[in-house]
Amino acid sequence: MFRTAARRLLGAGFTTSRLLRLPKPRPTTIIPYSYCTSSTESPIGNQSVNPNQSDPTATSSSTAREEGHRRDENSRKPRAEFEEEQARVLAASLRHVPRLGWTEEAMIAGSRDVGVSPSIVGSFSRKEAALVEYFMDDCLQLLIDRVDSGLDLQNLIPSERVSKLVRIRLEMQIPYMSKWPQALSIQAHPVNVPTSFKQRAMLVDEIWDTVGDGASDLDWYVKRTVLGGVYSTTEIYMLTDNSPEYRDTWAFLDDRVKDAFDLKKSIQEAKYFAQDIGAGVGKSFQGLMNGVMQTMSTRGGRSSAF
Amino acid sequence: MALRSISRRFGSRVLSYRSSSVASLHSHATSFGFQQVKEEEKSKLVGNVFSNVASSYDIMNDVMSGGLHRLWKERLVGKLSPFAGMKHLDVAGGTGDVAFRIFDAVNSVKRRALRKVDEDSLEETQIYVCDINPNMLNVGKQRAAERGLGDNKSLVWVEGDAEALSFDDNSMDGYTIAFGIRNVTHIEKALAEAYRVLKRGGRFLCLELSHVDIPVFKDVYDLYSFKVIPNLGELIAGDRESYQYLVESIRRFPPQEKFATMIADAGFEKVEYENLVGGVVAIHSAIKL
């Protein structure tokens, strides 16, 4: 239920379902026909048509696209071949990241591995950011797969479930830990913030969904914001953690999650407390007012209290 | 998908329309500006134009575009994203503007500092400049000598025809054609040749004067094109006719969408275009897969 809500809210970037293992459409990809579109990258240009911008209505078109993929793959050469090729290049580039960083060099090396001219790197709209975003999507997909293939969460209380999921997700970053600060700085560029924010929001939403907490209205946002904060702080803590197997990070994570859940409890308690006080004060004020009215009516016109 | 088949049918309909209009004339004819000429003559006429303008080509570019052509070429090279060890072909690049920019991009100090020791980067960058007109190539070689690149092995000046390139199949990482495809007699042939010489993953980039649709600006642009430019041509290059041809050939060139369809028909993927200055100039890009 939350996955569909997230999709509606956050757009069509996340369109891989767990049943169809189709290539993930990039959030900034052009429509996958070899047709023409106009792009809006020029600072001097005046064209502002951007049909590939994700928006709430794009979910239906992207599912139509997936069906188109399936039909096309059966009949003739798949239309979205360049998307697959780009995904393949990005996947191969990840192997070079620990050595070369999240850079064009890594992507050029990746393209050579796949057997494609490195010129293709020029066609990625935000080069290094494309690589980082691909990795984030890939990790999210891996997390979903882990959960689906029978992760045991039944015997854990919610706070421990959240801890476990965040830990699984952060462990995927361990091979790239030496270059992760670079990835974070790439994600923080103003140009890349919309996409990276969306990816993190989807991750956080996925975790809450798996934990199985039923929430509604304001609580939904509060939950996701709080978990987003916990995730980010743990991620940053991990960058400077040298303990064996990141023990300190997991301890930090557990503490933060407990704090978050305690915070929720404290807020609840504060709310009830305020209500009680309000009720009490209200009752006594009411009594005072009644007393005053009675006095005024019995004594007639003579003014008293006040 | 349905849309693709529509575009296929549209494309073939366009091609059949074109061939039927050609068949209606007694021999194959094409356009030379607003005149209709025989195909065999077009390349000769174009050759004459560029032999005449070669020496003042660069100055006229600056004057006509107010220096903007430099920015457009920078944008083109930026989009190409050149890398070390690249084999690049710049067609109709006579005076070498684009080629020099690519050379600089690959060899800039920053790039060299960032280059990691990789067995592949030991391959040498090769930039081929191909032009049908030897006068334009000579100007280019002269400019290279002025920059101290006269003997540099990376820049290779080749005389050749965009419709029949002398390069091997699948040999180029990049193909650019800046302000040249308008002058080619058979655009489809040039596109097919581009497709042939590019490697898998190679990029095709075309910078060309294109069509403006914005209401008021279009009229201003037309006025400037037909009134000002031929006069400038006469004043500075002493050649009104060549610049009249230039302006007319821009109008005869297919609009952005149509040209993009032609590129897609040649087999390219991810065809897109970007308008600069409201459509005065358009950069079309595509990948061969």
Interface residues (C-beta under 8 A of the other chain):
Chain A: I30 Y33 S34 Y35 C36 T37 S38 S39 E41 S42 I44 G45 N46 Q47 R65 G68 R71 D72 R79 E81 F82 E85 L100 T103 E104 E105 I108 A109 S111 R112 G115 V116 S117 P118 S119 I120 V121 G122 S123 K127
Chain B: M1 L3 R4 S7 L71 R75 K79 L80 S81 P82 F83 G85 M86 L114 R115 K116 D118 D120 D173 G174 L198 K199 R200 G201 G202 R203 I214 Q256 E257 A260 T261 I263 A264 F268 E269 K270 V271 E272 Y273 E274 N275 L276 V277 G278 G279 H284 S285 I287 L289
